[in-house]
Amino acid sequence: MKHIDKIQHKVLDFVTFFTYFLYILVAFGLSATAPKYLDDLLFYTKIYVSVFLIYRFNPFRRIKFTSLDAKIGYNAGIFLLATTIINSVLVTYVDSFKDKIQTIIATIF
């Protein structure tokens, strides 16, 4: 069980850093495909975190709270915040930026 916890720690760290990297790409408009990857990554991360929380903290189990539990709980809060606030702000920002670029291109040509 400890081996699985170590793997989950590493995977969760990688997914977290990769998510931040994609947010930076989206915010600065450095990649046209980053929003798609970000949406997919957040979808699967939410599924993983949801299943983990349901399995780990169901009322029919007695568990000892571990550092993995704390990390998952913290990341669950971050992902909820990110998907509700940051995503909507970024989508609005990116969409308005795209509209301005398309307007400029249309006036040039």
N, C-alpha and C positions, 0 to 999 in steps of 0.2 A: 504494500500500500504506500510506503514511503517513496518508492521509486516512481509511482504514478503521480504522487504529489509534486515531486521534483520536475517531472515532465510538464505537468500543468502549470507550475510556476514559470518555467521557461517559455512555454507557448503563450501564456497570458502576457508576459513581459514583451515578447515579440509583437503580439497583436496590438498591444497598447502603443508601443513606439511606432509601429507601422501606421496605426490610425492617426497619431499626431503628425506623422510625415505627410500623409494624404491630406489632412486638414490644411497644412501649410501650402501644399501644392494647389489646393482648391482656392484658398484665400488669396494667393498671389497670381492665380490664373496661369500657372506654369504647365498645366497638363489638361488636355481636353478630356482624357479618359479617367482622370482621378476621381471625379464625382461618382462615376459608375462603380469604380472599385470601392470607394468609400461606402456607398450605399450597400453593396454586397457584403463587405466586411462587417459593417455594423449590424446588418441583418443576422448573419451567422453568429456574431458575438452575442447578440441579444438572445438568440436561441440557446447557445451554450450556457450563458449566465443564468437564464431562466430555468433550464433543466437542472443545472447544478444547485441552484437555490431551492428548488422544489424537492429534489432528492435529499439534499443535505439537511435541510431544516424542516422536514415534514414532522408533524406532531407525533408520529408513531415511532420515532427513533430517539435514542439518547446518544448524544455526541459530545466529544471533547472539542472545544473551539480551537482551531489551529491557525497558523499564520496564513495558510491558503484560504481559509474561510474569511479572514480579515481582508485579504487582498481581493478576493472575489466580491465581497460586500462593498468595498470601496469602489472597485471598478464598475460595479452595477450602478452605483450612484452617479459616477462620472458619465457612464454611457447614457443613463436616463437624462442627465442634464444636457449632454452633448446632442442627443437626438431631438430633444424638445426645443432647446434654445439656439445652440450654435448652428445646427443644420438649417433651421429656418432663416437665420440671419445670413448665412453663407449663400443659401439658395437665392434669397432676395438680392443680395449683393452681386452675385455672379450673373443672375438673369438681367439685372439692370445694366451691368457692365457690358454684357453681350448685346443688349439692345442699343446702347450708345455706340458701340463699335460698328454694328450693322448700319446704323443711321449715318455714321461718318463714311463708311464704305459706299453706301448708296449715294451720298452727295458727291463723292469723288468720281464715281463711274456713272 
